[in-house]
Amino acid sequence: MIDHALFDPATIDPETHRLNAEIVAAHAAQADPWSIPLSEVRARRRQGTQASPAMPRSARAETVVIDGSGGPLSLRLIRPDARKWKKLRGAYLHIHRGGWVWGAADEQDPWLERIADACGFACLSVEYRLAPEHPYPAALEDCEAAALWLAGPGKAEFGISALTIGGESAGAHLAVMTLLRLRDRHNLPRAFRGANLNAGFFDLGLTPSVRNWGETRLVVNTRDLTTFANDYVRDGIDRRRPDVSPLYADLKGLSPALFSVGTHDPLLDDTLYMSSRWAAAGNGGHTAIYPGGCHVFVRYPGAMTERALELIDRFLMALA
């Protein structure tokens, strides 16, 4: 059950209030991302900004190259600490955030290191093709190729049986779409034992919380999310087709999922709606709602972030 008290502003702790104000101020002090070239926005993200400091790159990272529908496809691999884990317990296929337009597989190494070391998983992040240069379904095809490789040759190569998948924002969208493709195109409905879905963008037709958010850029705003959807999906494609927006898909026969979202996230409705449909489909899992949390708040260190990451660790660990 979802505790309605979680949405009471009085439950937001001072640390979260302070962080949200700092993020809004930092974004207001920067150039609007849509007023400068896309290549520059991507470069600034990689370098880090006051609003979104860069995460350190892992010295442990390796690159695995597989065949993708668009050519060679890179997977960024981080293995668990060999001093703690003598044998792999499973794998986590990660799909990065960035609205299908920004981001890269190496921009969230600390998350992957944490999962690798906490769970004994080999963590692989997909370097999928970005829009608008490569619109729908390019990114999805890359994630599908990565999942098929991991469920076949990769599984044998790593000597594992437990596979999990997850992502944030657009990455959570692609994770669900990948599970649907495995079920519908490859008869692999539960090749992955569970999904870690953080603040997913599940309705590209835009839910009320996205439409009503407005201009305040607490990480993202209505214009950002609208532009992401426009860049990813070509004109003339119904944004609410089940093969575009998983919120409208038949969700039966999928694996358990952990849905995480903050109450101050424009994509709040996406998680509330999707997690309810997931539960109604009988897939199981859990929905975690964090008072005052901004979009993908786990990006920012703090007590609430630590609680959310610990829950993710426990969820994934239980699937091995």
Phi, psi and omega in degrees: 000145177267123180282116182296338179295340179298338182266000178284122180305335181293343181274355181282128183280158182301325180298320180290318176304313182296315180298314181300318179296321179294321180293315179299315181295320180295319177294321180296333181277351181260163174295143175301130185298339181269002179261356181233162182301145181302321180298325179288321177300315180297319180295318179296321178298318181294323179284334183095145178230172178298323181286330182216079181303144181292140173278145180294145176278144183279135175285347182270353189291143175236169176238128174250130180248126179235175177278130175238168182294336179258010183119193180304137184237126182267137173241127179273120187252128172235119180269158177290161178299117183295339178289334180264322185241110179282339182218140178294140178261345182171195180218151177236118177267113185257140178235118191285162180276182177125019174063028184064358190244323182245178171091166181203166184292341183258014185263006179217038182304320180301324177298315184289322175299319181297313180296318179303313185281328180284326188250347185074029182260146163281123182255128181235129179248134188274126175271070185284159179291142185259149171275163000279354179299324181232086183286176176313134009255027187304308181300318181294320178298323178294317179293322176298316180297319179296317181294318179295320178296315182294324180284349180242261182302321182295319179300317179290321181297319181276345181069044185230166175235334184272113178245137176228165184216157177180173179181178182238139174058242177298330177294325176292321175302310182294327177297314179294316180299325178295316177299321179294320178294320178298320179292311191274330184256338187232006179054043179234065187295331182228040175298330177252132187283341181189163183230134177256105191243108186253115174050052186290152176258089191259349179230101181284355171278352175081119177283167180304321182295329175287311183297325186267358186297308179101204189270341183300120183265082171270079191079300177224163176225187183299317180296319179301308184293324176295317180294320177303310181298320180295323181286329183278320186252124181294155175302143178095351177263128179296118184293343183252020169293142181301334179273005175244311180245106186295345177303332185261006181275161168287118187258009184291146173081017179262178184271166175300151181223145170258116176260127179233137179198150173266156182284346177254046180241128177303335180268020180304312182300322180304315180288317180299315180292313185293318181294326178293317179293324178297315179295317181296333179281355176082022184275337180081171181131208186204147175242123181246122182244132187242116183303124175081355183299133178278183181296124183048054183298340179294353175291339186247127182299148178163174183295319180294320177300317180297320177298318181294318180292324177296321178294319176300315178304312183294319180299311182291320181301322183290345183272348183281000000 
